[in-house]
Amino acid sequence: MKDSENKKQVPLRLSPKLFSDLAEWAEDDFRSLNGQIEYLLTECVKKRKKKKEKEE
């Protein structure tokens, strides 16, 4: 099964300003808006896990 077939869909509401900023950033990084949001969330989760490991 492909990774994309296992992905969950999540409705997301963004302010127009945040949407615009993320869309511009995604374009700069040659990603889709969805891909950019997924990338940013993944990076944040990685950082959080590393921080928790250091605290333990």
C-alpha distance matrix in Angstrom:
0.0 3.8 6.6 8.4 6.6 7.6 11.0 14.1 16.8 20.2 23.5 25.7 29.3 31.0 34.6 35.4 36.6 33.5 31.3 33.5 33.6 29.8 29.4 32.1 30.6 27.2 29.0 30.9 27.8 26.1 23.3 22.5 24.0 20.7 19.7 23.1 23.0 19.7 21.3 24.6 23.2 21.2 24.5 26.5 24.4 24.7 28.5 28.9 27.4 29.7 32.6 32.1 31.9 35.2 36.8 36.1
3.8 0.0 3.8 5.4 5.3 6.9 9.3 12.8 15.2 18.6 21.6 23.5 27.1 28.4 31.9 32.5 33.5 30.5 28.2 30.2 30.2 26.5 26.0 28.5 27.0 23.5 25.3 27.2 24.1 22.3 19.5 18.8 20.6 17.4 16.2 19.7 19.9 16.7 18.1 21.6 20.6 18.7 21.8 24.1 22.4 22.7 26.4 27.1 25.9 28.0 31.0 30.8 30.8 33.8 35.6 35.3
6.6 3.8 0.0 3.8 5.4 5.3 6.7 10.4 13.0 16.0 19.3 20.8 24.4 25.6 29.1 29.9 30.7 27.5 25.5 27.7 27.4 23.6 23.5 26.1 24.3 21.0 23.2 24.9 21.7 20.4 17.4 16.8 18.2 14.9 13.5 16.7 16.7 13.3 14.7 18.0 16.9 14.9 18.2 20.3 18.6 19.0 22.6 23.4 22.3 24.5 27.3 27.2 27.4 30.4 32.1 32.0
8.4 5.4 3.8 0.0 3.8 5.4 5.3 8.8 10.4 13.7 16.6 18.2 21.7 23.0 26.5 27.1 28.2 25.2 22.9 25.1 25.3 21.5 21.1 23.9 22.6 19.1 21.2 23.3 20.5 18.9 15.7 14.4 15.6 12.3 11.6 15.2 15.1 12.2 14.2 17.4 16.4 15.3 18.6 20.6 19.4 20.3 23.7 24.3 23.8 26.1 28.7 28.7 29.3 32.2 33.7 33.9
6.6 5.3 5.4 3.8 0.0 3.8 5.7 8.5 10.5 14.1 17.1 19.4 23.0 24.8 28.4 29.2 30.7 27.7 25.3 27.8 28.2 24.5 24.1 27.1 26.0 22.6 24.6 26.9 24.2 22.6 19.3 17.7 18.6 15.2 15.0 18.6 18.0 15.2 17.6 20.5 19.1 18.1 21.6 23.2 21.6 22.8 26.2 26.5 25.8 28.4 30.8 30.5 31.1 34.2 35.5 35.4
7.6 6.9 5.3 5.4 3.8 0.0 3.8 6.6 9.7 12.9 16.3 18.6 22.3 24.2 27.9 29.1 30.4 27.3 25.3 28.0 28.1 24.4 24.5 27.6 26.1 23.0 25.5 27.6 24.7 23.6 20.1 18.7 19.2 15.5 15.3 18.4 17.3 14.2 16.6 19.2 17.2 16.0 19.7 21.0 18.9 20.2 23.7 23.6 22.7 25.5 27.9 27.3 27.9 31.1 32.3 32.0
11.0 9.3 6.7 5.3 5.7 3.8 0.0 3.8 6.6 9.6 13.0 14.9 18.7 20.5 24.1 25.4 26.7 23.5 21.6 24.4 24.5 20.8 21.1 24.2 22.8 19.8 22.5 24.7 22.0 21.1 17.5 15.9 15.8 12.1 12.2 15.2 13.7 10.8 13.7 16.0 14.0 13.4 17.2 18.2 16.6 18.3 21.5 21.4 21.1 23.9 26.0 25.6 26.7 29.7 30.7 30.9
14.1 12.8 10.4 8.8 8.5 6.6 3.8 0.0 3.8 6.4 10.0 12.4 16.1 18.4 22.2 23.8 25.3 22.2 20.5 23.6 24.0 20.5 21.0 24.4 23.2 20.6 23.5 25.7 23.4 22.8 19.0 17.0 16.1 12.4 13.5 15.9 13.7 11.4 14.9 16.4 13.9 14.2 18.0 18.2 16.6 19.0 21.9 21.3 21.3 24.5 26.1 25.5 27.0 30.0 30.6 30.8
16.8 15.2 13.0 10.4 10.5 9.7 6.6 3.8 0.0 3.8 6.7 9.4 13.1 15.5 19.3 20.7 22.6 19.8 17.8 21.0 21.8 18.5 18.8 22.4 21.8 19.2 21.9 24.5 22.7 22.0 18.2 15.5 14.2 10.7 12.9 15.1 12.7 11.4 15.2 16.4 14.2 15.4 18.9 18.9 18.0 20.7 23.2 22.6 23.2 26.3 27.6 27.3 29.1 31.9 32.4 32.9
20.2 18.6 16.0 13.7 14.1 12.9 9.6 6.4 3.8 0.0 3.8 6.2 9.9 12.5 16.3 18.2 20.0 17.2 15.6 19.2 19.9 16.9 17.7 21.3 20.7 18.7 21.7 24.1 22.6 22.4 18.7 16.0 13.9 10.8 13.4 14.7 11.6 11.2 14.9 15.2 12.9 14.9 18.1 17.4 16.8 20.0 22.0 21.1 22.2 25.3 26.1 25.9 28.1 30.7 30.8 31.7
23.5 21.6 19.3 16.6 17.1 16.3 13.0 10.0 6.7 3.8 0.0 3.8 6.9 10.1 13.6 15.4 17.8 15.5 13.7 17.4 18.6 16.1 16.8 20.5 20.5 18.8 21.5 24.1 23.2 23.0 19.4 16.4 13.8 11.5 14.7 15.6 12.5 13.2 16.8 16.6 14.8 17.3 20.2 19.3 19.2 22.5 24.1 23.2 24.8 27.8 28.3 28.2 30.7 33.0 33.0 34.1
25.7 23.5 20.8 18.2 19.4 18.6 14.9 12.4 9.4 6.2 3.8 0.0 3.8 6.5 10.1 12.3 14.3 11.8 10.5 14.2 15.3 13.1 14.2 17.7 17.7 16.5 19.4 21.8 21.1 21.4 18.0 15.3 12.1 10.5 13.8 13.7 10.5 12.0 15.3 14.5 13.0 16.1 18.4 17.3 17.9 21.2 22.3 21.6 23.6 26.4 26.5 26.9 29.6 31.5 31.5 33.0
29.3 27.1 24.4 21.7 23.0 22.3 18.7 16.1 13.1 9.9 6.9 3.8 0.0 3.8 6.9 9.3 11.7 9.9 9.0 12.7 14.1 12.8 14.0 17.2 17.7 17.3 19.8 22.1 22.1 22.6 19.6 16.9 13.3 12.8 16.1 15.4 12.4 14.7 17.6 16.2 15.2 18.7 20.4 19.0 20.1 23.5 24.0 23.3 25.8 28.4 28.1 28.6 31.6 33.2 33.0 34.8
31.0 28.4 25.6 23.0 24.8 24.2 20.5 18.4 15.5 12.5 10.1 6.5 3.8 0.0 3.8 6.3 8.0 6.2 5.8 9.4 10.6 9.8 11.4 14.2 14.9 15.0 17.5 19.5 19.8 20.7 18.1 15.8 12.1 12.5 15.5 14.0 11.4 14.5 16.7 14.8 14.6 18.3 19.4 18.0 19.8 22.9 23.1 22.7 25.5 27.7 27.3 28.3 31.3 32.5 32.5 34.6
34.6 31.9 29.1 26.5 28.4 27.9 24.1 22.2 19.3 16.3 13.6 10.1 6.9 3.8 0.0 3.8 5.4 5.3 6.1 8.5 9.9 10.6 12.1 14.2 15.4 16.3 18.2 20.0 21.0 22.1 20.0 17.9 14.2 15.4 18.2 16.3 14.2 17.5 19.3 17.1 17.4 21.1 21.7 20.2 22.4 25.4 25.1 24.9 27.9 29.8 29.1 30.4 33.5 34.3 34.2 36.6
35.4 32.5 29.9 27.1 29.2 29.1 25.4 23.8 20.7 18.2 15.4 12.3 9.3 6.3 3.8 0.0 3.8 5.6 5.1 6.1 8.6 9.9 10.4 12.2 14.2 15.2 16.4 18.4 19.9 20.7 19.0 16.9 13.5 15.4 18.2 16.3 15.0 18.6 20.1 18.3 19.2 22.7 23.2 22.2 24.7 27.4 27.1 27.3 30.4 32.0 31.6 33.1 36.0 36.8 36.9 39.4
36.6 33.5 30.7 28.2 30.7 30.4 26.7 25.3 22.6 20.0 17.8 14.3 11.7 8.0 5.4 3.8 0.0 3.8 5.4 5.1 6.1 8.6 9.8 10.6 12.3 14.1 15.4 16.6 18.4 19.8 18.6 17.2 13.8 16.2 18.3 15.8 14.8 18.5 19.4 17.1 18.5 22.0 21.8 20.9 23.7 26.1 25.4 25.9 29.2 30.4 29.8 31.7 34.5 35.0 35.2 38.0
33.5 30.5 27.5 25.2 27.7 27.3 23.5 22.2 19.8 17.2 15.5 11.8 9.9 6.2 5.3 5.6 3.8 0.0 3.8 5.4 5.1 6.0 8.4 9.8 10.4 12.0 14.1 15.3 16.4 17.9 16.3 15.0 11.4 13.3 15.3 12.6 11.2 15.0 15.8 13.5 14.7 18.2 18.2 17.1 19.9 22.4 21.8 22.3 25.5 26.8 26.4 28.2 30.9 31.6 31.9 34.5
31.3 28.2 25.5 22.9 25.3 25.3 21.6 20.5 17.8 15.6 13.7 10.5 9.0 5.8 6.1 5.1 5.4 3.8 0.0 3.8 5.5 5.2 6.0 8.6 9.9 10.4 12.2 14.2 15.3 16.1 14.2 12.2 8.7 10.8 13.3 11.3 10.2 13.9 15.2 13.7 15.0 18.2 18.8 18.3 20.8 23.2 23.3 23.9 26.7 28.3 28.2 29.9 32.5 33.4 33.9 36.3
33.5 30.2 27.7 25.1 27.8 28.0 24.4 23.6 21.0 19.2 17.4 14.2 12.7 9.4 8.5 6.1 5.1 5.4 3.8 0.0 3.8 5.5 5.1 6.2 8.6 9.8 10.6 12.4 14.3 15.2 14.1 12.7 9.8 12.8 14.8 12.4 12.4 16.2 16.8 15.4 17.4 20.4 20.4 20.3 23.1 25.2 25.0 26.0 28.9 30.1 30.1 32.1 34.6 35.2 35.9 38.5
33.6 30.2 27.4 25.3 28.2 28.1 24.5 24.0 21.8 19.9 18.6 15.3 14.1 10.6 9.9 8.6 6.1 5.1 5.5 3.8 0.0 3.8 5.5 5.2 6.2 8.6 10.0 10.7 12.4 14.2 13.4 12.9 10.1 13.1 14.2 11.1 11.3 15.1 15.0 13.1 15.5 18.4 17.8 17.7 20.9 22.6 22.1 23.4 26.4 27.2 27.1 29.4 31.8 32.2 33.0 35.8
29.8 26.5 23.6 21.5 24.5 24.4 20.8 20.5 18.5 16.9 16.1 13.1 12.8 9.8 10.6 9.9 8.6 6.0 5.2 5.5 3.8 0.0 3.8 5.4 5.0 6.0 8.5 9.8 10.4 12.0 10.4 9.8 6.8 9.5 10.5 7.5 7.7 11.4 11.5 10.0 12.4 15.1 15.0 15.3 18.1 19.9 19.9 21.2 23.9 24.9 25.3 27.4 29.5 30.3 31.3 33.8
29.4 26.0 23.5 21.1 24.1 24.5 21.1 21.0 18.8 17.7 16.8 14.2 14.0 11.4 12.1 10.4 9.8 8.4 6.0 5.1 5.5 3.8 0.0 3.8 5.5 5.1 6.2 8.7 9.9 10.3 9.0 7.8 5.4 9.1 10.3 8.2 9.4 12.7 13.0 12.6 15.0 17.3 17.6 18.3 20.9 22.5 22.9 24.4 26.8 27.9 28.5 30.6 32.6 33.5 34.7 37.0
32.1 28.5 26.1 23.9 27.1 27.6 24.2 24.4 22.4 21.3 20.5 17.7 17.2 14.2 14.2 12.2 10.6 9.8 8.6 6.2 5.2 5.4 3.8 0.0 3.8 5.4 5.1 6.3 8.7 9.8 9.9 10.0 8.6 12.3 12.7 10.1 11.9 15.1 14.6 13.9 16.9 19.0 18.5 19.5 22.5 23.6 23.6 25.5 28.0 28.6 29.2 31.6 33.5 34.0 35.3 37.9
30.6 27.0 24.3 22.6 26.0 26.1 22.8 23.2 21.8 20.7 20.5 17.7 17.7 14.9 15.4 14.2 12.3 10.4 9.9 8.6 6.2 5.0 5.5 3.8 0.0 3.8 5.4 5.0 6.3 8.6 8.5 9.6 8.4 11.5 11.0 7.8 10.0 12.9 11.6 10.8 14.1 15.9 15.1 16.3 19.4 20.2 20.1 22.2 24.7 25.1 25.7 28.3 30.0 30.5 32.0 34.5
27.2 23.5 21.0 19.1 22.6 23.0 19.8 20.6 19.2 18.7 18.8 16.5 17.3 15.0 16.3 15.2 14.1 12.0 10.4 9.8 8.6 6.0 5.1 5.4 3.8 0.0 3.8 5.4 5.1 6.0 4.9 5.9 5.5 8.6 7.7 5.4 8.3 10.8 9.8 10.2 13.3 14.7 14.6 16.3 18.9 19.7 20.3 22.4 24.5 25.2 26.3 28.6 30.1 31.0 32.6 34.8
29.0 25.3 23.2 21.2 24.6 25.5 22.5 23.5 21.9 21.7 21.5 19.4 19.8 17.5 18.2 16.4 15.4 14.1 12.2 10.6 10.0 8.5 6.2 5.1 5.4 3.8 0.0 3.8 5.4 4.9 5.9 7.1 7.8 11.2 10.5 8.9 12.0 14.3 13.3 13.9 17.1 18.3 18.1 20.0 22.6 23.2 23.8 26.1 28.0 28.5 29.7 32.1 33.5 34.3 36.1 38.3
30.9 27.2 24.9 23.3 26.9 27.6 24.7 25.7 24.5 24.1 24.1 21.8 22.1 19.5 20.0 18.4 16.6 15.3 14.2 12.4 10.7 9.8 8.7 6.3 5.0 5.4 3.8 0.0 3.8 5.6 7.8 10.1 10.7 13.8 12.4 10.2 13.4 15.5 13.6 13.9 17.5 18.4 17.4 19.4 22.3 22.5 22.7 25.3 27.3 27.4 28.5 31.2 32.4 32.8 34.8 37.2
27.8 24.1 21.7 20.5 24.2 24.7 22.0 23.4 22.7 22.6 23.2 21.1 22.1 19.8 21.0 19.9 18.4 16.4 15.3 14.3 12.4 10.4 9.9 8.7 6.3 5.1 5.4 3.8 0.0 3.8 5.5 8.8 10.0 12.3 10.0 8.0 11.6 13.0 10.7 11.6 15.2 15.5 14.7 17.1 19.7 19.5 20.1 22.9 24.6 24.6 26.1 28.7 29.7 30.3 32.5 34.6
26.1 22.3 20.4 18.9 22.6 23.6 21.1 22.8 22.0 22.4 23.0 21.4 22.6 20.7 22.1 20.7 19.8 17.9 16.1 15.2 14.2 12.0 10.3 9.8 8.6 6.0 4.9 5.6 3.8 0.0 3.8 7.0 9.5 11.6 9.5 8.9 12.7 13.6 12.0 13.8 17.0 17.1 17.0 19.7 21.8 21.8 22.9 25.5 26.9 27.2 29.0 31.3 32.2 33.1 35.3 37.2
23.3 19.5 17.4 15.7 19.3 20.1 17.5 19.0 18.2 18.7 19.4 18.0 19.6 18.1 20.0 19.0 18.6 16.3 14.2 14.1 13.4 10.4 9.0 9.9 8.5 4.9 5.9 7.8 5.5 3.8 0.0 3.8 6.4 7.9 5.7 5.8 9.4 10.2 9.3 11.4 14.1 14.4 15.0 17.4 19.3 19.7 21.1 23.4 24.7 25.5 27.2 29.3 30.3 31.6 33.6 35.3
22.5 18.8 16.8 14.4 17.7 18.7 15.9 17.0 15.5 16.0 16.4 15.3 16.9 15.8 17.9 16.9 17.2 15.0 12.2 12.7 12.9 9.8 7.8 10.0 9.6 5.9 7.1 10.1 8.8 7.0 3.8 0.0 3.8 5.3 4.9 6.1 8.6 9.8 10.3 12.2 14.2 15.1 16.4 18.3 19.9 20.9 22.5 24.3 25.7 27.0 28.6 30.3 31.6 33.1 34.8 36.5
24.0 20.6 18.2 15.6 18.6 19.2 15.8 16.1 14.2 13.9 13.8 12.1 13.3 12.1 14.2 13.5 13.8 11.4 8.7 9.8 10.1 6.8 5.4 8.6 8.4 5.5 7.8 10.7 10.0 9.5 6.4 3.8 0.0 3.8 5.4 5.1 6.2 8.6 9.8 10.6 12.3 14.2 15.4 16.6 18.4 20.0 21.3 22.7 24.5 26.0 27.1 28.8 30.5 32.0 33.3 35.1
20.7 17.4 14.9 12.3 15.2 15.5 12.1 12.4 10.7 10.8 11.5 10.5 12.8 12.5 15.4 15.4 16.2 13.3 10.8 12.8 13.1 9.5 9.1 12.3 11.5 8.6 11.2 13.8 12.3 11.6 7.9 5.3 3.8 0.0 3.8 5.4 5.2 6.2 8.5 10.0 10.7 12.2 14.3 15.5 16.6 18.4 20.2 21.2 22.6 24.5 25.9 27.1 28.8 30.6 31.9 33.4
19.7 16.2 13.5 11.6 15.0 15.3 12.2 13.5 12.9 13.4 14.7 13.8 16.1 15.5 18.2 18.2 18.3 15.3 13.3 14.8 14.2 10.5 10.3 12.7 11.0 7.7 10.5 12.4 10.0 9.5 5.7 4.9 5.4 3.8 0.0 3.8 5.5 5.1 6.0 8.6 9.9 10.4 12.2 14.3 15.3 16.4 18.4 20.0 21.1 22.6 24.4 25.8 27.1 28.8 30.5 31.9
23.1 19.7 16.7 15.2 18.6 18.4 15.2 15.9 15.1 14.7 15.6 13.7 15.4 14.0 16.3 16.3 15.8 12.6 11.3 12.4 11.1 7.5 8.2 10.1 7.8 5.4 8.9 10.2 8.0 8.9 5.8 6.1 5.1 5.4 3.8 0.0 3.8 5.4 5.0 6.1 8.6 9.8 10.6 12.3 14.3 15.4 16.6 18.4 20.1 21.3 22.6 24.4 25.9 27.3 28.9 30.7
23.0 19.9 16.7 15.1 18.0 17.3 13.7 13.7 12.7 11.6 12.5 10.5 12.4 11.4 14.2 15.0 14.8 11.2 10.2 12.4 11.3 7.7 9.4 11.9 10.0 8.3 12.0 13.4 11.6 12.7 9.4 8.6 6.2 5.2 5.5 3.8 0.0 3.8 5.4 5.2 6.1 8.5 10.0 10.6 12.3 14.3 15.5 16.5 18.4 20.2 21.2 22.6 24.5 26.1 27.2 29.0
19.7 16.7 13.3 12.2 15.2 14.2 10.8 11.4 11.4 11.2 13.2 12.0 14.7 14.5 17.5 18.6 18.5 15.0 13.9 16.2 15.1 11.4 12.7 15.1 12.9 10.8 14.3 15.5 13.0 13.6 10.2 9.8 8.6 6.2 5.1 5.4 3.8 0.0 3.8 5.5 5.2 6.1 8.6 10.0 10.6 12.3 14.3 15.4 16.5 18.5 20.0 21.1 22.7 24.6 25.9 27.3
21.3 18.1 14.7 14.2 17.6 16.6 13.7 14.9 15.2 14.9 16.8 15.3 17.6 16.7 19.3 20.1 19.4 15.8 15.2 16.8 15.0 11.5 13.0 14.6 11.6 9.8 13.3 13.6 10.7 12.0 9.3 10.3 9.8 8.5 6.0 5.0 5.4 3.8 0.0 3.8 5.5 5.1 6.2 8.7 10.0 10.7 12.5 14.3 15.5 16.7 18.5 20.2 21.3 22.9 24.7 26.3
24.6 21.6 18.0 17.4 20.5 19.2 16.0 16.4 16.4 15.2 16.6 14.5 16.2 14.8 17.1 18.3 17.1 13.5 13.7 15.4 13.1 10.0 12.6 13.9 10.8 10.2 13.9 13.9 11.6 13.8 11.4 12.2 10.6 10.0 8.6 6.1 5.2 5.5 3.8 0.0 3.8 5.4 5.2 6.2 8.7 10.0 10.7 12.4 14.4 15.5 16.6 18.5 20.2 21.4 22.8 24.8
23.2 20.6 16.9 16.4 19.1 17.2 14.0 13.9 14.2 12.9 14.8 13.0 15.2 14.6 17.4 19.2 18.5 14.7 15.0 17.4 15.5 12.4 15.0 16.9 14.1 13.3 17.1 17.5 15.2 17.0 14.1 14.2 12.3 10.7 9.9 8.6 6.1 5.2 5.5 3.8 0.0 3.8 5.5 5.1 6.2 8.7 10.0 10.5 12.4 14.4 15.3 16.5 18.5 20.2 21.2 22.9
21.2 18.7 14.9 15.3 18.1 16.0 13.4 14.2 15.4 14.9 17.3 16.1 18.7 18.3 21.1 22.7 22.0 18.2 18.2 20.4 18.4 15.1 17.3 19.0 15.9 14.7 18.3 18.4 15.5 17.1 14.4 15.1 14.2 12.2 10.4 9.8 8.5 6.1 5.1 5.4 3.8 0.0 3.8 5.5 5.2 6.2 8.7 9.9 10.7 12.5 14.3 15.5 16.7 18.7 20.2 21.5
24.5 21.8 18.2 18.6 21.6 19.7 17.2 18.0 18.9 18.1 20.2 18.4 20.4 19.4 21.7 23.2 21.8 18.2 18.8 20.4 17.8 15.0 17.6 18.5 15.1 14.6 18.1 17.4 14.7 17.0 15.0 16.4 15.4 14.3 12.2 10.6 10.0 8.6 6.2 5.2 5.5 3.8 0.0 3.8 5.5 5.1 6.3 8.6 10.0 10.7 12.4 14.4 15.5 16.8 18.6 20.4
26.5 24.1 20.3 20.6 23.2 21.0 18.2 18.2 18.9 17.4 19.3 17.3 19.0 18.0 20.2 22.2 20.9 17.1 18.3 20.3 17.7 15.3 18.3 19.5 16.3 16.3 20.0 19.4 17.1 19.7 17.4 18.3 16.6 15.5 14.3 12.3 10.6 10.0 8.7 6.2 5.1 5.5 3.8 0.0 3.8 5.4 5.2 6.2 8.7 10.0 10.5 12.3 14.3 15.5 16.6 18.7
24.4 22.4 18.6 19.4 21.6 18.9 16.6 16.6 18.0 16.8 19.2 17.9 20.1 19.8 22.4 24.7 23.7 19.9 20.8 23.1 20.9 18.1 20.9 22.5 19.4 18.9 22.6 22.3 19.7 21.8 19.3 19.9 18.4 16.6 15.3 14.3 12.3 10.6 10.0 8.7 6.2 5.2 5.5 3.8 0.0 3.8 5.5 5.1 6.2 8.7 9.8 10.6 12.4 14.4 15.4 16.8
24.7 22.7 19.0 20.3 22.8 20.2 18.3 19.0 20.7 20.0 22.5 21.2 23.5 22.9 25.4 27.4 26.1 22.4 23.2 25.2 22.6 19.9 22.5 23.6 20.2 19.7 23.2 22.5 19.5 21.8 19.7 20.9 20.0 18.4 16.4 15.4 14.3 12.3 10.7 10.0 8.7 6.2 5.1 5.4 3.8 0.0 3.8 5.5 5.2 6.3 8.6 10.0 10.7 12.6 14.5 15.7
28.5 26.4 22.6 23.7 26.2 23.7 21.5 21.9 23.2 22.0 24.1 22.3 24.0 23.1 25.1 27.1 25.4 21.8 23.3 25.0 22.1 19.9 22.9 23.6 20.1 20.3 23.8 22.7 20.1 22.9 21.1 22.5 21.3 20.2 18.4 16.6 15.5 14.3 12.5 10.7 10.0 8.7 6.3 5.2 5.5 3.8 0.0 3.8 5.5 5.1 6.1 8.6 9.9 10.7 12.5 14.6
28.9 27.1 23.4 24.3 26.5 23.6 21.4 21.3 22.6 21.1 23.2 21.6 23.3 22.7 24.9 27.3 25.9 22.3 23.9 26.0 23.4 21.2 24.4 25.5 22.2 22.4 26.1 25.3 22.9 25.5 23.4 24.3 22.7 21.2 20.0 18.4 16.5 15.4 14.3 12.4 10.5 9.9 8.6 6.2 5.1 5.5 3.8 0.0 3.8 5.4 5.1 6.2 8.6 10.0 10.7 12.6
27.4 25.9 22.3 23.8 25.8 22.7 21.1 21.3 23.2 22.2 24.8 23.6 25.8 25.5 27.9 30.4 29.2 25.5 26.7 28.9 26.4 23.9 26.8 28.0 24.7 24.5 28.0 27.3 24.6 26.9 24.7 25.7 24.5 22.6 21.1 20.1 18.4 16.5 15.5 14.4 12.4 10.7 10.0 8.7 6.2 5.2 5.5 3.8 0.0 3.8 5.4 5.1 6.2 8.7 10.0 10.8
29.7 28.0 24.5 26.1 28.4 25.5 23.9 24.5 26.3 25.3 27.8 26.4 28.4 27.7 29.8 32.0 30.4 26.8 28.3 30.1 27.2 24.9 27.9 28.6 25.1 25.2 28.5 27.4 24.6 27.2 25.5 27.0 26.0 24.5 22.6 21.3 20.2 18.5 16.7 15.5 14.4 12.5 10.7 10.0 8.7 6.3 5.1 5.4 3.8 0.0 3.8 5.5 5.1 6.3 8.8 10.2
32.6 31.0 27.3 28.7 30.8 27.9 26.0 26.1 27.6 26.1 28.3 26.5 28.1 27.3 29.1 31.6 29.8 26.4 28.2 30.1 27.1 25.3 28.5 29.2 25.7 26.3 29.7 28.5 26.1 29.0 27.2 28.6 27.1 25.9 24.4 22.6 21.2 20.0 18.5 16.6 15.3 14.3 12.4 10.5 9.8 8.6 6.1 5.1 5.4 3.8 0.0 3.8 5.5 5.2 6.4 8.9
32.1 30.8 27.2 28.7 30.5 27.3 25.6 25.5 27.3 25.9 28.2 26.9 28.6 28.3 30.4 33.1 31.7 28.2 29.9 32.1 29.4 27.4 30.6 31.6 28.3 28.6 32.1 31.2 28.7 31.3 29.3 30.3 28.8 27.1 25.8 24.4 22.6 21.1 20.2 18.5 16.5 15.5 14.4 12.3 10.6 10.0 8.6 6.2 5.1 5.5 3.8 0.0 3.8 5.4 5.1 6.5
31.9 30.8 27.4 29.3 31.1 27.9 26.7 27.0 29.1 28.1 30.7 29.6 31.6 31.3 33.5 36.0 34.5 30.9 32.5 34.6 31.8 29.5 32.6 33.5 30.0 30.1 33.5 32.4 29.7 32.2 30.3 31.6 30.5 28.8 27.1 25.9 24.5 22.7 21.3 20.2 18.5 16.7 15.5 14.3 12.4 10.7 9.9 8.6 6.2 5.1 5.5 3.8 0.0 3.8 5.4 5.3
35.2 33.8 30.4 32.2 34.2 31.1 29.7 30.0 31.9 30.7 33.0 31.5 33.2 32.5 34.3 36.8 35.0 31.6 33.4 35.2 32.2 30.3 33.5 34.0 30.5 31.0 34.3 32.8 30.3 33.1 31.6 33.1 32.0 30.6 28.8 27.3 26.1 24.6 22.9 21.4 20.2 18.7 16.8 15.5 14.4 12.6 10.7 10.0 8.7 6.3 5.2 5.4 3.8 0.0 3.8 5.5
36.8 35.6 32.1 33.7 35.5 32.3 30.7 30.6 32.4 30.8 33.0 31.5 33.0 32.5 34.2 36.9 35.2 31.9 33.9 35.9 33.0 31.3 34.7 35.3 32.0 32.6 36.1 34.8 32.5 35.3 33.6 34.8 33.3 31.9 30.5 28.9 27.2 25.9 24.7 22.8 21.2 20.2 18.6 16.6 15.4 14.5 12.5 10.7 10.0 8.8 6.4 5.1 5.4 3.8 0.0 3.8
36.1 35.3 32.0 33.9 35.4 32.0 30.9 30.8 32.9 31.7 34.1 33.0 34.8 34.6 36.6 39.4 38.0 34.5 36.3 38.5 35.8 33.8 37.0 37.9 34.5 34.8 38.3 37.2 34.6 37.2 35.3 36.5 35.1 33.4 31.9 30.7 29.0 27.3 26.3 24.8 22.9 21.5 20.4 18.7 16.8 15.7 14.6 12.6 10.8 10.2 8.9 6.5 5.3 5.5 3.8 0.0
